[in-house]
Amino acid sequence: MVLGFAFVLGVSDAPNASAMLISSRAASYRRAMTFSFVAHVAGGLLAGQAVALTMANLVHVPPAQLPGTYLAGGIACLLFTLLLTRRGIPVSASIALVGGLVGAAAVEAGRGAVNWGGLHGLRPYGVLGTLLAIVLSPVLGGLAAAGLRRLLGRMLHRAARETVRWVRGAIWLTAGLVGVADGSNDGQKAMGLATALLVAAGTIHSFAVPFWVAALVAFVLATGTAAGGRRVVRTVSSRLYRGGPLDGLAAQGASAAAILGAASLGAPVSSSTVVASGMIGVGAVRRRRHVHWPTVRTVVSAWIFTVPACALLGACLAELGRVSGALR
């Protein structure tokens, strides 16, 4: 289930390090996806443990019930994410997993098993802190992208055409940063679940992500970005807003900063929503009429609907497991 979650994270993350390269015409689809694969592997291997620890503490259930809780919550996340991704809707697998785990833990061990949490200063913890980080990060990313696009426009509006090459080179750099940040943040989510299961089973005695877990998750996550998500890539790269090189640079730079900043606080964020909001923010500043607002409303509606839908699905699967004994 954990590896399946990592793969689905990769599918939903397919546009993150490639959509701007494609929309700004800096790379073809195949080159962009190959570059994204390499960047995500690097991010997974360089990942720390702050986000993994936050994910492992979302629910507090007895060790014997942890596999059933993770299995029911994870399957709910996988089903929901794959369903929307096949329709070309960028969905947050991170939000889906939080919802699935909440529903499954409440059935397995009662509502008290859910670590609702909040904030320790700027550091989020528990379900509410994680959801707050997931909600705020795309807002901040979109605003930062809009501001950066205005700044770049003022700085380079009289620049010679030769600067287009420099801008496209910078897009490659920021795309790499997004891929590394994405691989680290999203990779840690699956690593946190795997490590918590190893601790519960007594295989390891303290919470420390083994290197083999990090390497396996990084590869599976990166494979997901390359194997699936063509429709999602098309949605983010052209159906939300199709911009030029400066638009791609602003959106990528702001997205990378938002994801890396969240990772430093141990905040699991939805990098797919951050990247999509960055493109929307740039489009709203540049050519508001050219932003495809019906698509934007569809994507936002899917994000809002994710938590309750996955919580209900996770609860149903956990109850089914309790009745049938199939999850034990």
N, C-alpha and C positions, 0 to 999 in steps of 0.2 A: 504494500500500500504506500509506504514512504517513497519508494522509487517511482511508483505511478504518480504520486503527487509531484515529485520533482520533474517528471516528464511533462505533466500538464502545466506546471509552472512555466516550463520552457516554451510550450505551445502558446500560452497566453502572453509570454514575454517576447514572442517572435518579432514584433515591430520595434522593440525598444532601442536596439542599437542599429537597426537597419532601415526603419521607415524614413528617417530624415535623409539618409544617404540616397535613398531611391527617389523621394519627392523632390530633392534639390538637384537631381540628376548627377550626383557625384559618383554613383556606382550603379551597376546593373543589379538585378535581383540576386543572381547567383553569387556575385562578388560580395554583396552586402551581407548575405546570409552566412557565407564562409567566414567573413570577418567577425560577425556576431558570434559564431560558434567558438572561435579562438578566444575572444574577449570574455565570454561567459565561463569557459573552462578556467582561464586565468583568475577570474574573480572568485570562483568557487574554491580554488586552491589557496588563494590569499585571504580567505574569509577568516574573520575573528570568531568570537563566541558570544558577543553581547546580545545579538538578535536571537541566536539559538537558545540562550538562557531565557529570554523573554517568552519565546514560543513554548518552551518546556514547562513554564509556570502558568500557562493559561488555565489549566484545570488541575485540581488536586484530587485524585482518586486513588484508592488502594492499589498497590502494584499488581495484584491479581486481576483487577478490572481495567488496568491501563490499556492492554492490547485490544480489548473489545471496544473501549471508548475511542481509541485512535482509528480502529478499523471502520467503525460506523461513521465517525466524523469524516474520515478520509474518503470513504466511498461516496458520501454525500457531496463532498467537494469535487471529486472527479466527475461524477455524473453531471452535475450542474455546469461545471466549467466546459466540459466537452460539448454539451448540448448548445451552449451559447456560442462557443468558438466556431462550431460548424456552421452557425448562422452568420458568421463574420462580425460578431459583436465582441469588442475587447472587454473581457470580464476579468475581475480580480480573483485569482485563485486564492490569494491570501485572505481576502474577506470571506470567501466561500469556506475556507478551512476553519476560520474562527467561528462562523455560524454553525458549521457541522459539529465541531467539538463541543460548543455550548449545549446544543441539543442532546448529543450523545451522553455527555457527562451528567446532565440533569437527570436523564433516565437511569443511567448506571449507578449513580451514587447520590442523587438528590441535588437540589439547586445549590446547596452549600458547597458542592464540589467545584463549582465554577468560581474561579478567582476573578472577581469583577474588577478589582484594582482601581487604577487612576493614574496619578502622577506623583513621582518623587522629584520635586523641583521641575526640571525639564525632561526628566527621564520617565517614559511611560512604562507601566507594568500592568499585567492582567488584561482582561478582555476590553474594558472601557478605555484604558490607556492605549492599547493597540489600535482599537477602532478610531480613537481620536487622532492618532498619528496617521492612520490610513486616510482619514477624511481631510486633515489639514494639509498633508503633503502635496496633493494635486492643486489645492488652492494656492499655496505658496509657490509651487512650481509654475503655475500658469501666470501669476502676477510677476514673478521674476523673469519669465520668458518675455512677457510683454514689455517690461522695463528695459531688458537687455536689447530687445529689438529696436526700441526707440533710440537707445544710446548708440547702437551700431549704425543706425540710419543717419544720425546726425554726424557721426564721425566719418562715415565713408560715402556720403551722398555725392561728393564731388571727386571721389577717387577714380583713378583710371581703371580701364577694363582689366588691366593686368592683375588687379587685386582679387579678381574672381578666383584665380588659381589659388591664391593664399587663403581665401575664404573656404574653398572646397577642401584644402588641406587641413584647415582648422576643424572642418566638419568631421573629417576622418578621426582627428584626435578626440573630439568630444564624443563621437560615437563609441570610440574605444573606452573612454571613461565611463560612459553609461553602461556598456556591456560588462565591464569589470565591477562597477558598483552594483549592477543588477545581479550578476552571478554571485556576488558576496552576500547581498541582503536576502535574495530569494533562496539562494543555496543554504543559508543558515537556517531557514525555516524547516526544511526537510532534515537537515543535520540535527537540529534540536529535537525533533520527534524521534529520530533514530537513536540518538544518544540517551534520551529519557527511557526508551524501551530497553536499551542495554543495561542501564542502571537498575531498572525495575527487575530485570531478569537476573541480576547479580553477576553479569558478564564483566562489567567494570564497576568500580567501587566509588567513583566520584564523577561529577559531570565535567567531562573533558572530551571534546569531539575527537575520536581517533582519526588518524590521517587517512586510513583506508575508507572510512565513511565519507570524509570530505572529498576524496578523489572520485569515489563512485557517484556521489550526488552531483558533483560538478560535471562529470561526463554525461550523465543522464539528462541533467537540466539543459546543457548545451545541445545535446542531441534533439531535445524537444523543440528548441528554437529553430533548428535547421529542418526538422522533419515535418513540422506542421505550421499552420497559421498563415498560409498565403492569403486567405480571405481577410484575416485580421490585419496583416501588413498592408493590404490594399486599402482597408478602411482608414487606417491611421495615416497612411502616406498620401492618399488622394481624396478620400470621401469626407474627411473632417475638414481639411483645408490643404490645398496644394500650393506650396509656396516656393520661393527661390532660395538661393544659397544662403543669404543672410538670415532668412526665416529659419532654415534648418539649423544654422549655427546657434542662433539665439535659443531655440527650443531645446537643442541638445545640451548646450552649456548650462542652462537653468535646470534641466532635468538631472544632469549629473551632479550638480551642486546639491540639489534637494535630496537625492537618494544617498549620497555620501554623508551629508549632514545628519540624516536620520540614522544611518548605520552607526555613526559615532555616538549617538545617544541610546543605542540598543533598541531603536524603534523599528519594528517590522512594517514596512510600507508597501503599498501596491505600486511597484515601479511602472506597470502598464498604465495605470491611471495617471501617474505623474507625467509620463511621456505624452499621453494623449492630451492632457490638460495644457502641457507646454505648447503643443501645436495649436490648440484652440486659442490660447492666450495670444500667440503671435498673430493668428488670423484675425482676432477681434481688434487688434491694434492696427493692422495693415489694411485689410479689406473685409470689413465686417459682413458685407453682402456676400462675399465669396465663401464664408464659412457655411457648411451644410448643417444648419441648425436642426433639422429633423433627425439627422444621424446623431448629432450631439445629444438630443433629448432621449433618443433610444438608448445610447450608451449610459447616460446618467441614470435613467430609470432602471437599467439592469444592475448598476452598482447599488442603488437603494434597495432593490428587491432581493439582493443576494443573501444578506444575513438572515432575514426571517425564513426565506425559502430553504436555505441549507440547514438552519436550526431545526426546522420541522422535519426535513428529510433525514437528518442525522438522528433525531429522536425516534422516528419511525423505524429506522434500521436497527438502532440499539434495542428498542422494544422487541422487534422481530428476533434479534439475537438472543434476548433473554428468554423469550417464549420457546424458541426452537433449540436453544443450546448450541447453535451453529457458530457463535462467536467465541465460545469458551474452549 
